[in-house]
């Protein structure tokens, strides 16, 4: 009995020493920037009182969206300044009329995340702007960074669909579009209470739910107070099952776990060791499929185009021998629903130059050259161009 007590005591002491060492290493940024928030106990003033956000949880239906009629200056990792502007509905686009001004012209509604939004390139270099200039037909940009297929559907249903259009262009990013919020991630809301839609149930019997009771609880909104955010965190924590409370207390506050999690993630997503083109949870694929099916249903006969977008790591992984298991399933799905499928991975693999030039090295999004490469592919795509002719 005494030996057992000593063993337990020694284990606890060792863990305390390891945690202390881990927090020291994190503070010294030995492994780069690793954020420890301790959100249950402390909300830093820069989180509660930050300057008004341009992107955040501003759509009650879709969650992630923008403030309407706002301007923002972003800075890329190379120090360049990129001006951003939103129109009267919060889209990162010039002002658009609800009805087409010229009935002979076609209109394309664009959905997606940061790649389709044109993250960190000036507006004239974005895919949407290049396609509009290259075809002479309006390409309305409703994409928003930090979103995923369920958001694409809800943005389309509640915002984009109000604008007269003929084609829906969706950009699917496998690298993170299989990572929709799910209830098993509820403990993470203690650290970062955000308002996210998700599908509850099993395919195809889903119901639409949200991660928080109200969008006003989200940390990703303007005019928050320290006290108000702490109340939200306390409310989220109190509603968790005991097992999830333990996960929140240990996993979110453990320096050891944070270091292991950070290093393992970096190892997996670099140098082509892992790609979602090869491995993706079936449940996540079905949820993504259902979101796309809802867009098709809302489109009511309009032609839908789906791009599958690889990041640079996906390209390296496929070149290293990993299998592209995804595009075949997406093509079958698109054939079933009469969707024009444009897989970009084969084109990136066939690129004659240095494929790294198509991406911003320190960021991962398309560079100006990458935006042009993808726009040229679509402009040269006979089927895509045929959708824009009468």
Order of alpha helices (4+ residues) and beta strands (2+ residues): alpha-alpha-beta-beta-beta-beta-beta-alpha-alpha-beta-alpha-beta-alpha-beta-beta-alpha-alpha-alpha-alpha-beta-alpha-alpha-beta-alpha-alpha-alpha
